[in-house]
Amino acid sequence: DWFEADGNYLVLHAGDETFRTRGTIVAIEQALDPRQFVRIHRRRVVNMDRVRELQPLPGGDGLLTLRNGHTLRLSRTFRARVR
């Protein structure tokens, strides 16, 4: 569903499971299809197929609600990438 940076590690969130591996958010962003996986925050890359709703927030940020109910913050810095 999404990748999250945690120091020198990446945490893959897939459904109710999480997997941890060494790597960087930049490397995973470059390795994945940019039409499907979009960076939404300096620490997160999300699979856009999993997004159910985008809710704008004051100041340009936003909240992405995923199909499984998780909510992720969308940084205004990366907002233009989300379609």
Phi and psi in degrees as a GROMACS rama.xvg file:
@    title "Ramachandran Plot"
@    xaxis  label "Phi"
@    yaxis  label "Psi"
@TYPE xy
-159.089  158.49  TRP-2
-109.716  143.91  PHE-3
-135.993  132.415  GLU-4
-75.9108  140.197  ALA-5
-143.69  83.833  ASP-6
66.0487  -124.459  GLY-7
-89.1569  14.925  ASN-8
-121.852  160.409  TYR-9
-116.437  139.546  LEU-10
-112.753  120.816  VAL-11
-95.1983  123.26  LEU-12
-102.527  115.035  HIS-13
-130.576  103.223  ALA-14
64.1332  -129.126  GLY-15
-91.398  2.7637  ASP-16
-105.452  153.51  GLU-17
-130.501  143.812  THR-18
-128.984  138.897  PHE-19
-117.385  134.405  ARG-20
-147.404  158.374  THR-21
-74.3812  140.358  ARG-22
158.68  175.72  GLY-23
-120.314  157.218  THR-24
-66.661  -33.4277  ILE-25
-64.7075  -44.4267  VAL-26
-64.7158  -42.3662  ALA-27
-70.3653  -36.5133  ILE-28
-61.8011  -40.5654  GLU-29
-72.7998  -28.2501  GLN-30
-81.4483  -23.1516  ALA-31
-95.224  159.141  LEU-32
-65.9782  116.53  ASP-33
-68.3913  -13.3829  PRO-34
-78.4006  -21.4538  ARG-35
-109.665  -37.0235  GLN-36
-110.544  120.06  PHE-37
-124.431  135.932  VAL-38
-75.1226  126.332  ARG-39
-115.754  -7.52939  ILE-40
-162.547  161.562  HIS-41
-62.377  -19.191  ARG-42
-111.798  -0.979089  ARG-43
-135.914  141.781  ARG-44
-125.749  130.238  VAL-45
-118.689  147.122  VAL-46
-80.9066  112.628  ASN-47
-65.306  -20.2905  MET-48
-66.4056  -19.8187  ASP-49
-91.4573  -8.04419  ARG-50
-81.4508  128.265  VAL-51
-98.1028  -36.0185  ARG-52
-153.202  145.199  GLU-53
-117.226  124.881  LEU-54
-117.829  115.577  GLN-55
-68.3811  146.921  PRO-56
-119.387  157.442  LEU-57
-58.5544  143.205  PRO-58
90.6525  -0.703166  GLY-59
100.383  -13.7734  GLY-60
-74.827  178.191  ASP-61
-157.769  172.235  GLY-62
-121.743  130.138  LEU-63
-102.493  126.925  LEU-64
-103.144  125.387  THR-65
-87.7824  164.841  LEU-66
-59.3248  -30.5445  ARG-67
-85.1241  3.51089  ASN-68
96.225  -12.9334  GLY-69
-65.1679  145.894  HIS-70
-117.624  130.55  THR-71
-122.34  141.058  LEU-72
-80.2402  133.393  ARG-73
-101.568  118.963  LEU-74
-76.5222  141.579  SER-75
-60.5764  -27.5615  ARG-76
-60.1365  -34.8281  THR-77
-107.103  5.31412  PHE-78
-60.493  -37.048  ARG-79
-62.8911  -22.7494  ALA-80
-76.0615  -21.7438  ARG-81
-88.4449  125.954  VAL-82
